[in-house]
Amino acid sequence: MTDSFKARATLDVGPKSYRYVSLKALEPQFRIDRLPYSYKILLENLMRHEDGLNITRADIEAFAGADLRRLPAKDIDFTPARVVLQDFTGVPCVVDLAAMRDAMKNLGGDMAKVNPLCPVELVIDHSVMIDHYGSKAALDLNAKIEFQRNEERYTFLRWGQEALKNFKAVPPDTGIVHQVNIEYLARVVFENSEGLLYPDSCFGTDSHTTMVNGIGVLGWGVGGIEAEAAMLGQPSSMLMPEVIGVRVTGRLAEGATATDLVLTVTEMLRKRGVVEKFVEFFGPGLANLSASDRNTIGNMAPEYGATCGIFPIDNETLNYLRLTGRSEQQIAVVEAYAKAQGMWWTPEAPEAEYTDVLHLDLATIQPSMAGPKRPQDRVLLTDVKANFRKAFEAEQKQRPSKGPATVTDNGQTYALKDGAVVIAAITSCTNTSNPSVLIGAGLLARKARALGLKTQPWVKTSLAPGSKAVTEYLSKAGLIDDLEYLGFHVVAYGCTTCIGNSGPLNEPIGKAIQDHTLSVSAVLSGNRNFEGRVHQDVRMNYLASPPLVVAYAIAGTTDLDLSAEPIGRAADGRDVYLKDIWPSNKEISDVVAQAVTADLFKASYADVLKGDARWQGIQVARSETYPWDSRSTYIANPPYFDGMTMTPPGIQPIRNARVLAVLGDSITTDHISPAGDIKKDGPAGKFLEQHGVAKADFNSFGSRRGNHEIMMRGTFANTRIKNAMTPGVEGGVSRHINGGIGPVEPIYDVAMKYKANGVPLVVLAGKEYGTGSSRDWAAKGTLLLGVRAVISESFERIHRSNLVGMGVLPLNFVDGQNTQSLGLDGTEVFDFGDLRPGASELDVIARKADGHVVQFKVRVRINTPKEWDYYAHGGVLQYMLRQMAAA
């Protein structure tokens, strides 16, 4: 640290003395109190990493003195304190590190350099599926199947634990990564081994890493490749972010939940447009939001498009840390440090300056859901029936329903209709981290049970808490029995339905849906409801609070107005309405105060890294390099470093390129790289069968991200994706163009034909390309198919970064142009102009078969000088490897 501002200071807290970098050293030259909370964290990060070369005094002065309303297009570096992984993205991260060690050896470098320099904490939460439900045995049965399916992956992660320094793994069946983060891993104020204090911050290989923003930790989701860079000490380069302030006033009204609040915030901020921006909440209403409510809002920052959705540190932060079992010394350090740095919030504190300010009155929040396809499409509870019917009418134009199906299942016969709720899942850290909505669900179940209401027989019910503390406080409150009476048994401690691991529907139900082309529904307390994500047979997916999930399981359909029509009939035959079983805010808060206590969290996390006998029994050989098994269908050495030398390839021209796909708006990373079921008749399924894997053992795309052969075959393989080059055909298909338009084939097969002939590929897309998960495989698979450039109307932040990190060129149409306005249909041959480092625009020529030429410009979305370095090296992994080998 150069410390040109003489900012080193000491802080005495209790019996200990700590060192820190004081922001007050910049006063009076700069008014630090006017900066948003998040900017103070970024500023401290710059000061602490000042080296006179990469970060200079001038850089710090430019940042500290910036006008938030007119920010310069200046890039800054940010180095997070730690990295958080989940297993779907964690496995390929460790695969890449293992491959880098092999490549480092080949380059003659020191393999020991390929090792995390900051704490890396992985939580295994994404692999468990709901194969069993509706019984007390479901939890153990699902865990047993999970381990059988994933033992090879877990053995690989245990190798990582042994071979890599600063790497810890929270074993399976413990909790969901983001809930474990806020309840256990997060420091809020970080202390390193030398007694230096600084703001806790993290990158996470899951977009909902932003949940930790609720307790004042600056963190956001990144792709695995950016996380690997951070692990290996590479700072992240970004443009100075705009900060949108949300001034909160008022208090939630009776009957409104934190879920209703976050769905409203998501809708509001999506309309404002906050992609690649920070969002910061302030104002007197913060005093009326619990830390759990704040965590829920922070969690869904990816859904409203922001890099983060952060809250400051205040007394509520301390209360939460105390509740979740943090030590009194740590709590005292958080308070003292926040106050010393001007990061402590009180209602009387002066309000910061922001790029723009929006207003949110909590009193206006109404019961809501979101769906049926996007989390930002909020619908009032009163309008859900109309919303379903409108979506159903649109479905009928493409795939008409054959009407109700008679189903016999588990000894019951009933009519399964369009709109039937076939999945009702209390799932996802977004809501299972919030005691008020879970206690609310339990109380609603208790009232429903008392009246004799039951869940409809076609509904697959599940309760998947984000930590074991949830089960403990529900049990302490006596509500587990009531939830189980309605079928909501604990099935797993993991993401389950929210990540698409909802498991199979009962065979008679699934067959009826397919045979009658029924449009059925899922209601889940998750954060994502994209097409084909929850379950491939379920076309209507609604996000809702846990109490509403229970209510819809009882009603059994979304073709119903729960605000006005009966939810069911009581044992005495009278109609029961939702208002009859909805718990009051006071009932909920009284039970929360009685049941949710610090001792439950301390007990739940006492042996969090230990795992069960299955985890402890895994044996791995100790070795610096991983012993790759060529027979493995889970773990394979990726080809990113094949033939790599110390000389970077530089920026290569793109000539005579063909179009692989012409896609529309809101193409998600689930569309590009699905996480769920592997179809038997697709390229990935055929590959597995050829390697002796039975269909029952296919597992999911998410679990097989350690094998590039499967993942590239699954790229663009979502069953709901629509390629304009194959009108009327859903799914991952395209056409090979070579002197004529070829037949409809899987995208993988078409890409391999082009690749065999050395033809580079292009993807054309609409607005918000790459929304959703921080899925680095959406960029890795794109690269491995031979795609050199993606031209869209706009990108989501993480996917754009991932494309650059894999050496794929991200480009945007300019001046309101798009595929349609330019008359592009995917049959053209594309030539791109010569690309120079730092270029903001690029000329494109598209030649049609009849000789007609379309010329247009595109905006180059390589945003910073560091990204240009990555691109010139063929990707960030290659850049880092050459840097380490040369050091």
FENGIQUI-V618689 format. One record per pair of residues at least 24 apart in sequence whose ideal C-beta (glycine too) atoms are under 7 Angstrom apart, sorted by the first residue. I is the first residue (numbers start at 0). J is the second residue. Records with the same first field share a line. If there is no record, write none. Layout:
I->J + J
This chain:
0->47 + 49
1->49 + 50 + 51
2->49
3->49 + 56
4->46
6->46
10->196 + 335 + 336 + 339
12->331 + 332 + 335
13->328 + 331
17->190 + 194 + 196
18->194 + 195 + 196
19->195 + 196 + 197 + 336
20->46 + 47 + 197
22->340 + 341
25->63
29->63 + 64
31->341
32->341 + 349
33->351 + 352
34->351
35->242 + 244 + 279 + 351 + 353
36->279 + 309 + 311 + 342
37->217 + 242 + 277 + 279 + 307 + 309
38->242
39->340 + 341 + 342
40->198 + 200 + 217
41->75 + 77
43->197 + 198
44->77 + 78
45->75
47->197
48->76 + 78
62->239
65->239
67->242 + 352 + 353 + 354
68->354
70->239 + 241
71->239
72->238
73->238 + 239
74->236 + 237 + 238 + 863 + 864
75->237 + 239
76->234 + 235 + 236
77->234 + 235 + 237
78->234
79->200 + 201 + 202 + 229
80->117 + 189 + 197 + 199 + 200 + 201
81->117 + 118 + 120 + 201
82->117 + 119 + 201 + 202 + 226 + 229 + 230
83->120 + 176 + 180 + 184 + 201 + 203 + 208
84->119 + 121 + 204 + 226
85->122 + 124 + 125 + 176 + 204 + 205
86->121 + 123 + 124 + 125 + 126 + 156
87->125 + 674 + 701 + 704
88->204 + 205 + 223 + 775
89->121 + 204
90->152 + 155 + 156 + 704 + 705
91->223 + 704 + 705 + 775 + 776
92->204 + 223 + 226 + 227
93->155 + 156 + 159
94->634 + 637 + 705
95->223 + 227 + 637 + 876
96->163 + 227
97->624 + 625
98->636 + 637 + 639 + 640
99->876 + 880
100->623 + 624
101->624 + 636
102->640 + 643 + 880
103->880 + 883 + 884
106->645 + 884
107->884
108->883 + 884
110->623
112->883
113->883
114->163 + 164
115->163 + 164 + 165 + 166 + 230
116->230 + 231 + 232
117->165 + 229 + 230
118->165
119->165 + 166 + 230
120->167 + 184
121->156 + 168 + 169
122->169 + 174 + 176 + 179
123->168 + 169 + 170 + 171
124->174 + 175 + 176 + 493 + 494
125->493 + 494 + 498 + 701
126->171 + 702
127->171 + 172 + 491 + 493 + 495 + 500
128->500 + 502
129->461 + 490 + 491 + 495 + 496 + 500 + 501 + 502
130->502
131->490
132->459 + 460 + 461 + 488 + 490
133->460 + 486 + 488
134->488
135->488
137->488 + 490
138->489 + 490 + 491
141->490 + 491
142->171 + 172
145->171
146->171 + 613
148->698 + 702
149->702
151->631 + 633 + 634
152->633 + 702 + 705
153->617
154->617 + 619
155->634 + 705
157->617 + 619
158->619 + 625
161->619 + 621
162->622 + 623
167->608
169->607 + 608
170->610 + 614
171->614
172->491 + 492 + 611
173->492 + 607
174->465 + 466 + 467 + 492
175->428 + 465 + 493 + 494
176->205
177->207 + 208 + 210 + 298 + 428
178->428 + 431 + 432 + 465 + 466
179->466
180->210 + 211
181->210 + 211 + 213 + 214 + 294 + 432
182->323 + 466 + 468 + 600
183->604 + 607
185->211 + 214 + 216
187->214 + 215 + 216 + 312 + 316 + 320 + 333
188->332 + 333 + 336
196->332 + 336
202->226 + 229
204->773
205->773
206->301 + 771 + 772 + 773 + 797
207->298 + 301 + 428 + 526
209->297 + 298 + 300 + 301 + 307 + 308
210->294 + 297 + 298 + 428
211->297
212->297 + 300 + 307 + 308 + 309 + 310
213->290 + 293 + 294 + 296 + 297 + 310
214->290 + 294 + 316 + 319
215->310 + 311 + 312 + 316
217->307 + 309
219->306 + 307
220->301 + 773 + 797
221->773 + 797
222->773 + 775 + 778 + 797 + 800 + 801 + 804
223->775
224->775 + 801 + 804 + 805 + 875 + 876
225->800 + 804 + 875
227->876
228->875 + 879
231->879
233->879
236->863 + 865 + 866
237->863
238->862 + 863
240->275 + 276 + 277 + 306
241->276 + 354
242->276 + 277 + 279 + 353 + 354
243->271 + 273 + 276 + 278 + 353 + 354 + 355 + 357
244->279 + 281 + 353 + 356
245->278 + 280 + 357 + 359
246->281 + 282 + 356 + 358 + 359
247->280 + 282 + 284 + 285 + 359 + 361
248->282 + 283 + 284 + 360 + 361
249->284 + 360 + 361 + 362
250->287 + 361 + 362
251->361 + 364
252->362 + 364
253->583 + 584
254->366 + 581
255->364 + 365 + 366
256->436 + 439 + 544
257->292 + 295 + 433 + 435 + 436
258->430 + 436 + 524 + 543 + 544
259->364 + 365 + 366 + 367 + 544
260->292 + 296 + 361 + 364
261->295 + 296 + 299
262->367 + 369 + 377 + 542
263->364 + 367 + 377
264->296 + 303 + 359
265->299 + 302 + 303 + 374 + 375 + 377
266->375 + 377
267->357
268->303 + 304 + 305
269->303 + 304 + 375
271->357
273->303 + 304 + 305
274->304 + 795 + 796
275->306 + 796
276->305 + 306
277->305 + 306 + 307 + 309
278->305 + 307 + 308
279->309 + 353
280->310
281->350 + 351
283->346
284->361
285->310 + 344
286->346
287->361
289->315
290->315 + 316 + 318 + 319
291->432 + 433 + 434 + 435
292->433
294->432
295->429 + 430 + 433
298->428 + 429 + 526
299->429 + 526
301->771
302->374 + 375 + 526
303->375
304->795
306->796
311->342 + 344
312->337 + 342 + 343 + 344
313->343 + 344 + 345
321->597
322->597 + 600
323->600
324->597 + 600 + 601 + 604
368->541 + 542 + 543 + 547
369->528 + 541 + 542
370->528 + 539 + 540 + 541 + 542
371->528 + 539 + 540 + 541
372->528 + 529 + 530 + 540
373->528 + 665
374->526 + 527 + 528 + 542
380->561 + 562
381->560 + 562
383->557
384->558 + 559 + 560
387->418 + 539 + 557 + 558
388->558
390->539
391->417 + 418 + 518
394->518 + 538
398->516
399->516
400->515 + 516 + 517 + 518
401->515 + 516
402->515
404->511 + 514 + 515 + 517
406->457 + 507 + 508 + 511
407->507
408->505 + 507 + 508
409->456
411->456
413->456 + 457
415->457 + 508 + 511 + 517
417->517 + 518
418->520 + 556 + 557 + 558
419->457 + 519 + 520 + 555 + 556
420->458 + 520 + 521 + 522 + 551 + 552 + 555 + 556 + 557
421->457 + 458 + 459 + 504 + 508 + 519 + 521 + 537
422->459 + 496 + 501 + 521 + 523 + 533 + 534 + 537
423->458 + 460 + 522 + 548 + 551 + 552
424->461 + 463 + 495 + 496 + 501 + 523 + 548
425->461 + 462 + 463 + 487 + 524 + 545 + 548
426->461 + 463 + 495 + 496 + 497 + 523 + 524 + 525
427->494 + 497 + 524 + 525 + 526
428->465
429->525 + 526
430->524 + 544 + 545
431->464 + 465 + 469
432->465
434->472 + 591 + 595
435->587 + 591
436->544 + 545 + 546
437->469 + 473 + 545
438->476 + 478 + 587 + 590 + 591
439->545 + 546 + 582 + 587
440->482 + 545 + 546 + 548 + 549
441->473 + 476 + 478 + 481 + 482
442->478 + 582 + 586 + 587 + 590
443->546 + 549 + 550 + 580 + 581 + 582
444->478 + 481 + 482 + 484 + 485 + 487 + 549
445->478 + 481
446->580 + 582
447->485 + 553 + 580
448->481 + 484 + 485
450->569 + 570 + 575 + 580
451->569 + 570
452->553 + 567 + 569 + 575
453->485
454->485 + 486 + 552 + 553
455->552 + 555
457->508 + 555
458->552 + 555
459->504
460->485 + 486 + 487 + 552
461->487 + 490 + 495 + 496
462->487 + 488 + 489 + 490
463->490 + 491 + 492 + 493 + 495
464->489 + 492
466->492 + 603
467->492 + 603
468->599 + 600 + 603
471->599 + 603
472->594 + 595 + 599
475->594
476->590 + 594
485->549 + 552
486->552
487->549
496->523 + 525 + 533
497->523 + 525 + 526 + 527
498->674 + 701
499->532 + 533 + 674 + 675
500->699
501->533 + 534
504->534 + 536
509->536
512->536
520->557
522->547 + 548 + 551
523->548
524->548
527->771
529->667 + 669 + 771
530->719
531->669 + 673 + 717 + 718 + 719
532->669 + 675
535->675 + 676 + 718
546->581
550->577
632->687 + 690 + 692 + 706 + 709
633->703 + 705 + 706
634->705 + 706
635->705 + 706 + 707 + 708
637->707
638->707
639->874 + 876
640->880
643->877
645->881 + 884 + 885
647->871 + 872 + 873 + 881
648->873
649->871
650->834 + 870 + 871
652->831 + 833
653->759 + 787 + 788 + 831
654->830
655->758 + 828 + 830
656->759 + 760 + 761 + 787 + 829
657->736 + 753 + 758 + 760 + 828
658->761 + 763 + 825 + 827
659->733 + 746 + 749 + 750 + 760 + 761 + 762 + 784 + 786
660->715 + 722 + 724 + 733 + 746 + 762
661->722 + 723 + 724 + 763 + 818 + 824 + 825
662->722 + 762 + 763 + 764 + 765
663->721 + 765
664->765 + 766 + 767
665->766 + 767 + 770
666->764 + 768 + 769
667->770 + 771
668->769 + 771 + 772 + 774 + 777 + 798
669->717 + 771 + 772
670->717 + 720
671->714 + 715 + 777 + 781
672->710 + 713 + 714 + 774 + 776 + 777 + 780
673->700 + 713 + 716 + 717
674->699 + 700 + 701
675->699 + 700
681->716 + 745
682->712 + 745 + 747 + 748
683->709 + 712 + 713 + 716
686->712
704->776
707->783
710->776 + 779 + 780
711->747 + 780 + 783 + 784
712->747
714->780 + 781 + 784
715->746
723->825
724->825
736->826
740->826
750->784 + 785
753->785
754->785
759->785 + 787
760->784 + 785 + 786 + 787
761->786 + 787 + 788 + 790 + 829
762->786 + 789
763->790 + 818 + 823 + 825
764->789 + 791
765->791 + 792 + 817
766->792 + 793
767->793 + 795
768->793 + 794 + 795 + 798
769->794 + 795 + 798 + 799
770->795
773->797
775->801
777->801
778->802 + 804 + 805 + 807
779->805
781->807
782->806 + 807
788->831
790->857
792->817
794->860
799->860
803->861 + 866 + 869 + 870
804->869 + 874 + 875
805->874
806->870 + 873 + 874
809->860
810->841 + 857 + 858 + 859 + 860
811->857 + 858 + 860
812->857
813->856 + 857 + 858
816->855
821->853 + 855
822->853
823->853
836->867
837->867
